[in-house]
């Protein structure tokens, strides 16, 4: 799901910021645009902002747990359940907040840590030095912990690359042009002693948001997925599990048309938010390519399921959705689930959902995790070194606009890079 849909960018009151924005906009001329997500120059850009439009660094006030109603589909509290966690921030703050969320949940065993690699450039998709260290250290502290890492398949993952540009890039990837980036990432994870990381590769591929999407060329996308998995599995010492995680429903293309095959998929995930407006939980279960079809498809392929992203959205503070989704996961036993915990989706760092927050806390308070299933050994056919042709990389420039390099300090206050649009003279005519 696109971060722009989820939340607005935090307001920066500094006068100097406004001055920089106005000056830069005038210098750029017509078609000025700033990219999403502001970060300090020393930090990689966050693909998932972790603070809400109102500050959320301070957890929500304590909510007194209220027992949930008993009965089928009600989310009856249980002493143990599938491993779970929450996305709390992409960097070190996310790691620190795991313990804080556990305390809020009465000491619940949050065994899953979830973060995202920035998809702006290849150096970050490779797991730039220093970015993954704190997550690997958290993972190594206990044997039963699970690190979940979303990995973009292509750089400029949220830059609005056109279908024709995506098609060209997917075909280059399928031919081996980007193998070395994923081998570098795999080696870094092994070196950091996180060789069993769950890789959520090219998530929500059935939509239109990401450059890593499947729709422009499903066959090339599947070949490219298979090539990435084969490349990463070729690194000695790895025990990665690869999670194929579309968004719930049909979206731009049925996610079944993007499925790359059982040999390179270890987990069948699904990102499932409470949307669109007015859609009941029963409809989310029964809709084409919805929750039930996901469970059935996974069972027919002998794969465990997961929910890497889920939470509230267009139906607001929906306690019924929260209760039913928790009950659904208790019934169907995913390998793991991680709630997206910032506004408007979350319940701990977001104060606008008190009713759903109360349900989440009452159901999961004091929850312990069931033993994790053993990590399957990759098949020999999947670990062979890929044959990499000598590609002739073709530079695919953004079709919508041209990036303007202004330096890290200016981009920090702008909230991203400047982009000079090519089509400004024809818009609104």
Secondary structure, DSSP 4 states (H G I P E B T S, - for coil): --HHHH-PPPP---HHHHHHHHHHHHHH-TT--B-S----TTSPPPSS--S-SS--SSPPPP----PPPPSTTS----SEES-EEEE--SSHHHHHHHHHHHHHTTS----EEEEE---SSHHHHT--TTTSHHHHHHHHH-TT-EEEEEE-SSSSTTS---HHHHHHHHHHHHTTTTHHHHHHHHHHHHHTT-TT-EEEETTTTTSSS-TT-SGGGHHHHHHHHHHHHHHHHTSTT---EEEEEEESS-TTS-GGGG---GGG-SEEEEEEES-STT--HHHHHHSTTSHHHHHHHHHHTT-EEEEEEEE--TT-S-HHHHHHHHHHHHHH--S-EEEE-STTT-SSS-TT-HHHHHHHHHHHTT-EEPPPPPPPPPPHHHHSPPP-----------SSEEEE---HHHHHHHTS-EEEES-TTTTT-
